Amino acid sequence: MKCPKCGKEISNDSQFCEYCGTKVVRAGRSSDGKPGMKWPWLVLGVMGIVVLGWYAFLRAYGLFRLGLLIVAVALIVLLIRKFVMSRK
C-alpha cells in the first residue's frame, strides 16, 4: 500500500506512514481490518425514512410547497458545503 501524501510504500496494517507521519485511512474497513458496513447507505436509508414521513405530514396538512422549498434550500446548502470542503 502507498502513503496518500508522500507516495512511499508502507505496510498494509500501518495506521501512520513511517516516512512522513500521515494517518492512513482505509475506506470501508472497521478498526479490526474486516470489511465494515458502508455508512453512506445507512445515512441514506435513515434520510429516506425521514423524508417519507415528512412528506406524508406535509401532504396531510397542506404544506407541501413549503416543504419542497425547505428541502431545496437544504440541498443547495449541502451541495455548496460539499463543494467548498472538497476544495480544501
VMD Tcl script that draws the C-alpha trace (Angstrom):
set ca {
  {0.00 0.00 0.00}
  {1.21 3.54 -0.71}
  {1.02 6.60 1.52}
  {-1.56 9.07 0.16}
  {0.70 12.03 0.99}
  {4.30 11.07 0.18}
  {3.63 8.06 -2.07}
  {6.14 5.77 -0.38}
  {5.38 2.09 0.12}
  {4.12 1.22 3.63}
  {2.83 -1.99 5.18}
  {-0.88 -2.80 4.79}
  {-1.54 -2.82 8.53}
  {0.05 0.60 9.21}
  {-2.04 3.29 10.83}
  {0.55 6.00 10.11}
  {3.12 6.46 7.36}
  {6.54 5.66 8.80}
  {8.17 8.24 6.50}
  {6.01 11.35 6.77}
  {3.70 10.52 9.71}
  {0.42 10.93 7.82}
  {-2.50 8.98 9.28}
  {-3.57 6.24 6.87}
  {-7.32 5.77 6.46}
  {-8.66 2.69 4.74}
  {-12.21 3.25 3.46}
  {-14.80 0.55 4.02}
  {-12.91 -1.16 6.85}
  {-13.62 -1.33 10.54}
  {-10.94 -0.90 13.20}
  {-10.19 -4.65 13.20}
  {-9.47 -4.62 9.45}
  {-12.58 -6.53 8.37}
  {-14.90 -5.05 5.76}
  {-17.37 -2.80 7.55}
  {-20.80 -1.50 6.68}
  {-20.77 1.34 4.25}
  {-22.05 4.23 6.37}
  {-23.35 6.32 3.44}
  {-26.00 3.67 2.74}
  {-27.09 3.74 6.36}
  {-27.34 7.54 6.29}
  {-29.28 7.48 3.01}
  {-31.70 4.91 4.42}
  {-32.40 6.96 7.53}
  {-32.77 10.13 5.46}
  {-35.19 8.35 3.14}
  {-37.40 7.30 6.05}
  {-37.36 10.83 7.48}
  {-38.20 12.39 4.10}
  {-41.09 9.99 3.52}
  {-42.51 10.74 6.97}
  {-42.10 14.46 6.44}
  {-43.74 14.19 3.01}
  {-46.77 12.41 4.50}
  {-47.06 15.03 7.26}
  {-46.85 17.98 4.87}
  {-49.36 16.44 2.46}
  {-51.80 15.83 5.30}
  {-51.66 19.47 6.46}
  {-51.47 21.13 3.01}
  {-47.93 22.48 3.47}
  {-46.35 20.55 0.61}
  {-44.98 23.55 -1.31}
  {-43.33 24.99 1.78}
  {-41.75 21.60 2.44}
  {-40.36 21.45 -1.10}
  {-38.84 24.91 -0.68}
  {-37.17 23.93 2.60}
  {-35.77 20.72 1.06}
  {-34.47 22.61 -1.99}
  {-32.69 25.19 0.18}
  {-31.21 22.45 2.39}
  {-29.90 20.55 -0.65}
  {-28.32 23.70 -2.09}
  {-26.61 24.43 1.24}
  {-25.30 20.84 1.47}
  {-24.00 20.91 -2.11}
  {-22.24 24.24 -1.57}
  {-20.73 22.96 1.69}
  {-19.51 19.77 0.00}
  {-18.00 21.77 -2.88}
  {-16.23 24.19 -0.51}
  {-14.93 21.35 1.74}
  {-13.63 19.36 -1.26}
  {-11.51 22.31 -2.40}
  {-9.52 22.44 0.87}
}
mol new
graphics top color blue
foreach p $ca { graphics top sphere $p radius 0.5 }
foreach p [lrange $ca 0 end-1] q [lrange $ca 1 end] { graphics top cylinder $p $q radius 0.2 }
display resetview
